[in-house]
């Protein structure tokens, strides 16, 4: 027996493979797959897109669902009360021409209505003693007085006494160092006969300084706060010609300072007696105060540099309202002799009187707003605006042709997110300044909360 197995290799240790068989047999699983699986179809662009859609659509849908939930649950923007396309001003019927001076500059305002107009180039010019209005304003802001209240006692210093002997400026004479006057009486000496030495004394007293520089800084700070952008104060009396302003700027100060009861009570006096002074104080504006025009101050000014200057206040009762009329006139110069601006002071009072008479005579109660007039909108911040209407007819006291600003304010409770038509939500103010008429405003239509679609589609 040879020891070889038939059909196998003859060499020792080798295995003989049958002829025609060169591949290894497939594993069982591979064989099963080959027998049962359908070969994949050939790849095409359409099948590629379909496969990608199956892969990406589910996460995209999930992302959209998450974003929708986030949009729906986000806090809503605050609704606002806005004029929208409604008018922001109303112009009264008719026409009124102010009898402005030939030269210089001027401005007039009606309390509660707004500016009547300005005249001349509003460029900074010397104000002379009109500057003392700011001095009084700062003093009263730092040391407030109620009407009729005396206030603290202020001691006269040697500097004020010496300056009282000057012959080249307006001053209070006959003072004695160490004498004390109340704040109210000091303001009378400042505003009625225009005491320059009192202006400087008050400046030193207010700041506790030996000079007026620190007080002048306060004057300029207050001017800036009031929006008096063309005004510069260099001294508290106005004697320095570098103290300059415009008529329009001084009108802003006039409106603010006349809110003080104590100030109004002082500047309306044609004259006043002060204990400790040998003679009564005589107001340089006295002829206007007693001229039947209901003038109640405020301050004259005159110098060679400034010419004549005047800030004035007057009243006129129209129906059940008595608005305050304010005006300023600067840079009034006569031709010819004018010692220290004395004749120019007469000129500015004459020119101002013409303006006062004309404005008082032209004041009328005029219809400004109609009941049901759309004056604004509640904007929900998502594209929906609900109209707001005036709830009654409203008049304003002004001159014919005057333009009155319209402004909306929300009631203290804020705007609702939803409310029925007719719900009051705020106030419309017609004009500007103290005494401006107001009218309640209400929803013209139902105010609804933003829809789900609006919430989902918002971008902000």
KEDONU-403388 format. One record per residue (C-alpha): residue number from 1; residue in one letter; x, y, z. Coordinates in Angstrom, 3 decimals. Layout:
<rs>
R resi resn       c1       c2       c3
R  NUM    A        X        Y        Z
...
</rs>
This chain:
<rs>
R resi resn       c1       c2       c3
R    1    X    0.000    0.000    0.000
R    2    X    1.557    3.152   -1.093
R    3    X    0.058    5.453    1.667
R    4    X   -1.468    8.108   -0.783
R    5    X   -5.075    9.035   -0.802
R    6    X   -6.609    9.029   -4.257
R    7    X   -7.542   12.513   -5.594
R    8    X   -5.152   14.347   -3.346
R    9    X   -1.743   15.749   -4.093
R   10    X    1.031   13.313   -4.377
R   11    X    3.567   15.394   -2.589
R   12    X    3.866   14.691    1.059
R   13    X    1.835   17.190    3.119
R   14    X    0.011   18.689    0.139
R   15    X   -3.722   18.616   -0.552
R   16    X   -4.861   17.932   -4.045
R   17    X   -7.596   20.342   -5.419
R   18    X   -9.976   18.938   -7.971
R   19    X   -9.504   20.232  -11.446
R   20    X  -11.661   23.273  -12.452
R   21    X  -12.179   24.444   -8.871
R   22    X  -10.129   27.615   -8.102
R   23    X  -12.382   29.713   -5.659
R   24    X  -12.912   29.187   -1.965
R   25    X  -16.455   28.203   -1.086
R   26    X  -18.651   31.164    0.202
R   27    X  -19.424   31.377    3.890
R   28    X  -22.924   30.357    4.792
R   29    X  -24.259   33.882    5.375
R   30    X  -22.729   35.166    2.184
R   31    X  -24.241   32.305    0.286
R   32    X  -27.642   33.022    1.820
R   33    X  -27.412   36.710    0.921
R   34    X  -26.438   35.923   -2.623
R   35    X  -29.380   33.619   -2.982
R   36    X  -32.067   35.904   -1.362
R   37    X  -31.070   39.626   -1.932
R   38    X  -32.120   41.560   -4.969
R   39    X  -29.199   43.504   -6.359
R   40    X  -29.539   47.304   -5.696
R   41    X  -30.861   49.279   -8.610
R   42    X  -28.387   51.439  -10.435
R   43    X  -27.801   54.955   -8.901
R   44    X  -29.632   57.868  -10.576
R   45    X  -29.972   61.647   -9.643
R   46    X  -33.604   61.131   -8.673
R   47    X  -32.790   58.255   -6.352
R   48    X  -29.992   60.326   -4.801
R   49    X  -32.375   63.188   -4.033
R   50    X  -34.995   60.842   -2.629
R   51    X  -32.460   59.227   -0.336
R   52    X  -31.293   62.628    0.934
R   53    X  -34.880   63.732    1.548
R   54    X  -35.471   60.630    3.658
R   55    X  -32.347   61.441    5.647
R   56    X  -32.822   65.217    6.210
R   57    X  -36.585   65.861    6.364
R   58    X  -37.199   64.323    9.809
R   59    X  -34.565   66.457   11.629
R   60    X  -35.684   69.539    9.709
R   61    X  -39.281   68.976   10.735
R   62    X  -38.142   68.561   14.304
R   63    X  -36.179   71.823   14.105
R   64    X  -39.188   73.665   12.657
R   65    X  -41.376   72.314   15.434
R   66    X  -38.900   73.469   18.063
R   67    X  -38.666   76.956   16.494
R   68    X  -42.449   77.199   16.330
R   69    X  -42.737   76.390   20.021
R   70    X  -40.027   78.930   20.847
R   71    X  -41.739   81.643   18.741
R   72    X  -45.105   80.912   20.310
R   73    X  -43.749   81.043   23.853
R   74    X  -41.476   84.079   23.450
R   75    X  -42.588   87.195   25.374
R   76    X  -44.581   89.553   23.204
R   77    X  -43.069   92.963   22.389
R   78    X  -44.496   95.869   24.351
R   79    X  -47.324   97.612   22.536
R   80    X  -46.809  101.334   21.970
R   81    X  -49.151  104.283   21.518
R   82    X  -47.982  106.127   18.436
R   83    X  -49.249  108.793   16.085
R   84    X  -48.617  106.416   13.189
R   85    X  -50.077  108.074   10.116
R   86    X  -52.185  110.485   12.168
R   87    X  -51.312  114.186   12.281
R   88    X  -48.722  115.348   14.809
R   89    X  -49.916  118.958   14.725
R   90    X  -52.998  121.004   13.903
R   91    X  -53.057  124.446   12.309
R   92    X  -55.917  126.728   13.298
R   93    X  -57.974  128.520   10.690
R   94    X  -57.206  132.136    9.845
R   95    X  -54.072  134.231    9.803
R   96    X  -52.338  136.528   12.286
R   97    X  -49.431  138.873   11.643
R   98    X  -47.266  139.870   14.599
R   99    X  -46.214  143.560   14.488
R  100    X  -42.516  142.756   14.837
R  101    X  -39.919  145.522   15.288
R  102    X  -37.948  146.754   12.284
R  103    X  -34.637  145.403   13.540
R  104    X  -33.174  143.123   16.189
R  105    X  -34.821  139.888   17.232
R  106    X  -37.916  138.776   19.125
R  107    X  -39.975  135.727   20.027
R  108    X  -43.486  135.138   21.406
R  109    X  -45.079  132.097   23.029
R  110    X  -48.570  131.432   24.361
R  111    X  -48.684  129.162   27.373
R  112    X  -50.536  125.963   26.552
R  113    X  -50.495  126.651   22.809
R  114    X  -46.830  127.056   21.944
R  115    X  -44.707  129.400   19.875
R  116    X  -46.414  132.129   17.900
R  117    X  -43.207  132.883   16.043
R  118    X  -39.799  134.491   16.047
R  119    X  -38.399  137.544   14.327
R  120    X  -34.892  138.308   13.118
R  121    X  -31.774  136.214   13.010
R  122    X  -31.494  134.313   16.278
R  123    X  -27.822  135.045   16.827
R  124    X  -26.247  135.631   20.265
R  125    X  -26.343  139.301   21.304
R  126    X  -25.710  141.069   24.649
R  127    X  -28.655  140.741   27.033
R  128    X  -27.804  143.463   29.568
R  129    X  -29.840  143.076   32.772
R  130    X  -32.175  140.447   31.307
R  131    X  -29.368  138.126   32.476
R  132    X  -30.622  138.683   36.031
R  133    X  -33.576  136.414   35.255
R  134    X  -31.167  133.472   35.166
R  135    X  -29.541  134.709   38.375
R  136    X  -32.921  134.692   40.105
R  137    X  -33.741  131.285   38.603
R  138    X  -30.548  129.716   39.984
R  139    X  -31.034  131.329   43.399
R  140    X  -34.617  130.077   43.653
R  141    X  -33.626  126.619   42.471
R  142    X  -30.899  126.391   45.097
R  143    X  -32.948  128.157   47.796
R  144    X  -36.660  127.665   46.975
R  145    X  -39.233  130.089   48.350
R  146    X  -42.960  129.748   48.653
R  147    X  -45.120  132.713   47.720
R  148    X  -44.802  135.347   50.451
R  149    X  -42.035  133.445   52.274
R  150    X  -39.075  135.579   53.386
R  151    X  -36.413  132.883   53.238
R  152    X  -32.968  133.027   54.838
R  153    X  -31.242  136.235   55.860
R  154    X  -28.372  137.348   53.619
R  155    X  -25.614  139.605   54.923
R  156    X  -24.392  142.585   52.903
R  157    X  -20.616  142.469   52.433
R  158    X  -18.165  145.333   51.899
R  159    X  -17.897  144.581   48.189
R  160    X  -21.636  145.114   47.659
R  161    X  -21.446  148.396   49.604
R  162    X  -18.545  149.664   47.489
R  163    X  -20.234  148.704   44.229
R  164    X  -23.344  150.573   45.367
R  165    X  -21.390  153.810   44.996
R  166    X  -20.631  153.208   41.302
R  167    X  -22.089  155.822   38.951
R  168    X  -21.663  153.753   35.769
R  169    X  -24.159  150.976   36.405
R  170    X  -27.514  150.152   37.934
R  171    X  -27.079  149.445   41.665
R  172    X  -28.659  149.573   45.106
R  173    X  -27.211  152.529   47.002
R  174    X  -26.903  153.244   50.696
R  175    X  -26.137  149.713   51.894
R  176    X  -24.207  149.058   55.101
R  177    X  -21.860  146.129   55.536
R  178    X  -23.224  143.604   58.007
R  179    X  -26.859  144.531   57.384
R  180    X  -29.113  141.547   56.643
R  181    X  -31.980  141.273   54.201
R  182    X  -34.222  138.304   53.520
R  183    X  -33.813  136.336   50.324
R  184    X  -37.173  137.646   49.146
R  185    X  -36.110  141.264   49.637
R  186    X  -32.769  140.594   47.974
R  187    X  -34.635  139.250   44.938
R  188    X  -36.764  142.388   44.913
R  189    X  -33.610  144.500   44.848
R  190    X  -32.271  142.296   42.056
R  191    X  -35.336  142.255   39.793
R  192    X  -37.244  145.502   40.360
R  193    X  -34.649  148.291   40.076
R  194    X  -32.007  145.891   38.620
R  195    X  -29.254  146.019   41.234
R  196    X  -25.965  144.817   39.715
R  197    X  -24.246  144.798   43.101
R  198    X  -27.070  142.633   44.480
R  199    X  -26.658  140.162   41.605
R  200    X  -22.995  139.717   42.490
R  201    X  -23.742  139.533   46.226
R  202    X  -26.314  136.775   45.662
R  203    X  -23.813  134.888   43.496
R  204    X  -21.185  134.979   46.238
R  205    X  -23.717  134.034   48.916
R  206    X  -25.046  131.076   46.941
R  207    X  -21.624  129.528   46.342
R  208    X  -19.884  130.697   49.527
R  209    X  -17.137  132.210   47.409
R  210    X  -15.345  135.545   47.224
R  211    X  -15.960  135.698   43.470
R  212    X  -18.865  135.100   41.135
R  213    X  -17.099  132.568   38.889
R  214    X  -18.589  129.451   40.472
R  215    X  -22.082  130.921   40.232
R  216    X  -21.608  131.783   36.569
R  217    X  -20.782  128.121   35.974
R  218    X  -24.143  127.260   37.513
R  219    X  -25.884  129.772   35.251
R  220    X  -24.386  128.179   32.161
R  221    X  -25.203  124.683   33.404
R  222    X  -28.852  125.641   33.840
R  223    X  -28.909  127.264   30.411
R  224    X  -27.642  124.018   28.910
R  225    X  -30.256  122.009   30.815
R  226    X  -33.013  124.249   29.424
R  227    X  -31.771  123.818   25.865
R  228    X  -30.476  127.400   25.574
R  229    X  -27.842  126.428   23.032
R  230    X  -26.995  129.970   21.898
R  231    X  -26.529  131.430   25.382
R  232    X  -23.350  132.211   27.314
R  233    X  -23.269  133.850   30.732
R  234    X  -20.069  135.545   31.878
R  235    X  -21.442  137.453   34.859
R  236    X  -24.564  137.389   37.071
R  237    X  -25.673  140.964   36.329
R  238    X  -25.485  141.181   32.530
R  239    X  -23.232  144.234   32.632
R  240    X  -20.534  142.318   30.778
R  241    X  -21.312  142.522   27.020
R  242    X  -19.919  138.999   26.626
R  243    X  -23.058  137.695   28.360
R  244    X  -25.071  136.890   25.236
R  245    X  -28.211  135.033   24.220
R  246    X  -31.079  134.987   21.725
R  247    X  -34.736  135.895   22.027
R  248    X  -35.740  132.263   21.435
R  249    X  -33.375  131.025   24.146
R  250    X  -34.594  133.555   26.681
R  251    X  -38.170  132.472   26.005
R  252    X  -37.288  128.986   27.281
R  253    X  -36.009  130.528   30.519
R  254    X  -39.073  132.775   30.828
R  255    X  -41.460  129.821   30.651
R  256    X  -39.507  127.900   33.275
R  257    X  -38.924  130.699   35.777
R  258    X  -42.559  131.833   35.665
R  259    X  -43.532  128.507   37.218
R  260    X  -42.232  129.904   40.515
R  261    X  -44.926  131.550   42.654
R  262    X  -42.303  133.557   44.527
R  263    X  -40.750  134.874   41.311
R  264    X  -44.085  135.851   39.762
R  265    X  -45.100  137.718   42.914
R  266    X  -41.921  139.820   42.765
R  267    X  -41.686  140.732   39.071
R  268    X  -45.308  141.884   38.857
R  269    X  -44.682  144.726   41.347
R  270    X  -44.446  148.269   39.886
R  271    X  -42.644  149.240   43.091
R  272    X  -41.839  147.867   46.521
R  273    X  -40.656  149.126   49.903
R  274    X  -37.913  147.150   51.641
R  275    X  -37.176  147.690   55.337
R  276    X  -33.639  149.001   55.670
R  277    X  -33.663  150.965   52.411
R  278    X  -34.277  154.697   52.471
R  279    X  -36.283  154.793   49.222
R  280    X  -38.809  152.454   47.573
R  281    X  -37.734  150.280   44.681
R  282    X  -39.108  151.458   41.325
R  283    X  -39.572  148.953   38.503
R  284    X  -38.024  149.957   35.159
R  285    X  -40.917  148.084   33.577
R  286    X  -43.502  149.931   35.649
R  287    X  -45.202  151.753   32.771
R  288    X  -46.106  148.464   31.130
R  289    X  -47.206  146.931   34.420
R  290    X  -49.857  149.600   34.920
R  291    X  -50.849  150.096   31.279
R  292    X  -53.967  147.919   31.309
R  293    X  -52.353  145.061   29.370
R  294    X  -52.220  142.607   32.286
R  295    X  -48.431  142.656   32.075
R  296    X  -46.769  140.878   34.996
R  297    X  -43.080  141.545   34.492
R  298    X  -40.498  140.258   33.767
R  299    X  -37.214  142.162   33.203
R  300    X  -35.778  145.090   31.305
R  301    X  -32.178  145.518   30.203
R  302    X  -30.220  148.314   28.584
R  303    X  -26.612  149.185   27.791
R  304    X  -24.634  150.708   24.973
R  305    X  -23.737  147.222   23.713
R  306    X  -27.156  145.602   24.169
R  307    X  -29.357  148.591   23.322
R  308    X  -32.793  147.873   24.753
R  309    X  -33.808  144.380   25.879
R  310    X  -37.010  143.126   27.474
R  311    X  -38.460  139.842   28.668
R  312    X  -42.186  140.208   29.369
R  313    X  -45.189  138.240   30.598
R  314    X  -48.853  139.104   30.146
R  315    X  -52.234  137.443   30.599
R  316    X  -55.525  137.444   28.709
R  317    X  -58.727  135.743   29.835
R  318    X  -60.565  134.000   26.997
R  319    X  -63.665  132.128   28.107
R  320    X  -62.709  130.056   31.128
R  321    X  -58.981  130.126   30.377
R  322    X  -56.322  132.733   31.138
R  323    X  -53.155  131.777   29.278
R  324    X  -49.773  133.287   30.048
R  325    X  -48.278  135.122   27.074
R  326    X  -44.488  135.357   27.053
R  327    X  -42.195  137.405   24.861
R  328    X  -38.600  138.522   24.515
R  329    X  -37.126  141.305   22.436
R  330    X  -33.404  141.994   22.124
R  331    X  -30.981  144.209   20.231
R  332    X  -33.221  147.276   19.945
R  333    X  -31.136  150.372   19.131
R  334    X  -32.243  153.948   18.498
R  335    X  -30.538  156.212   16.036
R  336    X  -28.735  159.087   17.702
R  337    X  -27.941  159.824   21.329
R  338    X  -28.387  156.840   23.605
R  339    X  -26.597  157.240   26.962
R  340    X  -26.106  153.725   28.424
R  341    X  -28.957  152.500   26.220
R  342    X  -31.584  154.620   27.987
R  343    X  -33.391  155.655   24.797
R  344    X  -33.127  152.133   23.401
R  345    X  -34.858  150.925   26.580
R  346    X  -37.797  153.190   25.736
R  347    X  -37.785  151.817   22.202
R  348    X  -37.891  148.168   23.257
R  349    X  -40.794  148.865   25.605
R  350    X  -42.702  150.662   22.853
R  351    X  -42.105  147.856   20.364
R  352    X  -42.975  145.184   22.909
R  353    X  -46.199  146.974   23.813
R  354    X  -47.331  146.754   20.180
R  355    X  -46.710  143.017   20.153
R  356    X  -48.470  142.497   23.496
R  357    X  -51.539  144.450   22.389
R  358    X  -51.743  142.574   19.088
R  359    X  -51.350  139.080   20.548
R  360    X  -53.813  139.700   23.384
R  361    X  -56.326  141.088   20.907
R  362    X  -55.986  138.113   18.554
R  363    X  -56.409  135.322   21.111
R  364    X  -59.437  133.159   20.370
R  365    X  -60.889  129.828   21.502
R  366    X  -60.562  127.686   18.380
R  367    X  -61.715  124.144   17.645
R  368    X  -58.654  121.954   17.440
R  369    X  -59.820  118.320   17.731
R  370    X  -63.133  116.649   16.819
R  371    X  -64.784  113.827   18.742
R  372    X  -64.080  110.532   16.986
R  373    X  -61.046  111.896   15.131
R  374    X  -58.293  109.303   14.744
R  375    X  -55.304  110.707   16.603
R  376    X  -53.043  107.665   16.842
R  377    X  -52.707  103.891   16.993
R  378    X  -51.866  101.106   19.396
R  379    X  -49.059   99.211   17.643
R  380    X  -48.595   95.667   18.966
R  381    X  -45.103   95.433   17.468
R  382    X  -46.158   92.529   15.234
R  383    X  -47.730   94.464   12.398
R  384    X  -51.201   95.189   13.792
R  385    X  -52.284   98.774   14.562
R  386    X  -55.559   99.567   16.329
R  387    X  -56.894  103.127   15.785
R  388    X  -57.273  105.491   18.748
R  389    X  -59.780  108.362   18.701
R  390    X  -60.478  111.555   20.675
R  391    X  -63.455  111.189   23.000
R  392    X  -64.765  114.755   22.732
R  393    X  -64.460  118.017   20.833
R  394    X  -61.614  120.124   22.212
R  395    X  -60.706  123.799   21.800
R  396    X  -57.446  125.638   22.331
R  397    X  -56.790  129.303   23.076
R  398    X  -54.361  130.574   20.462
R  399    X  -54.055  133.073   17.618
R  400    X  -55.487  132.403   14.140
R  401    X  -53.194  130.334   11.939
R  402    X  -51.112  129.087   14.858
R  403    X  -49.746  125.551   14.590
R  404    X  -50.271  123.450   17.705
R  405    X  -48.290  120.294   18.392
R  406    X  -50.180  117.078   19.218
R  407    X  -48.681  114.539   21.601
R  408    X  -49.988  111.260   23.032
R  409    X  -49.328  109.793   26.462
R  410    X  -50.402  106.445   27.921
R  411    X  -52.442  106.198   31.124
R  412    X  -50.587  105.133   34.248
R  413    X  -51.732  101.492   34.000
R  414    X  -50.036  101.069   30.632
R  415    X  -51.469   99.644   27.432
R  416    X  -53.657   96.524   27.639
R  417    X  -52.956   93.453   25.485
R  418    X  -56.639   93.197   24.636
R  419    X  -59.649   95.421   25.294
R  420    X  -63.011   96.259   23.732
R  421    X  -63.645   99.313   21.573
R  422    X  -64.231  102.447   23.637
R  423    X  -61.665  101.576   26.301
R  424    X  -59.774  104.674   27.440
R  425    X  -56.032  104.213   27.147
R  426    X  -54.380  107.630   27.256
R  427    X  -54.420  111.377   26.700
R  428    X  -53.868  113.691   23.753
R  429    X  -52.219  117.046   24.574
R  430    X  -52.913  119.923   22.195
R  431    X  -50.129  122.496   22.223
R  432    X  -47.190  122.795   24.586
R  433    X  -46.364  124.328   27.930
R  434    X  -48.356  124.903   31.108
R  435    X  -52.099  124.985   30.548
R  436    X  -52.135  122.984   27.309
R  437    X  -55.603  121.454   26.790
R  438    X  -55.949  117.674   26.916
R  439    X  -58.551  115.151   25.771
R  440    X  -58.910  111.464   26.733
R  441    X  -58.403  109.007   23.889
R  442    X  -59.968  105.569   23.467
R  443    X  -59.836  102.524   21.208
R  444    X  -61.888  102.871   18.035
R  445    X  -61.994   99.077   17.548
R  446    X  -61.477   96.000   19.679
R  447    X  -57.846   95.471   20.634
R  448    X  -56.940   91.782   20.236
R  449    X  -53.900   89.825   21.250
R  450    X  -51.566   88.934   18.356
R  451    X  -52.606   85.820   16.418
R  452    X  -50.578   82.610   16.460
R  453    X  -49.517   83.287   12.880
R  454    X  -48.217   86.731   13.827
R  455    X  -46.289   85.248   16.730
R  456    X  -44.749   82.527   14.556
R  457    X  -43.754   84.852   11.713
R  458    X  -42.202   87.652   13.775
R  459    X  -38.568   88.356   13.025
R  460    X  -37.515   90.614   15.858
</rs>
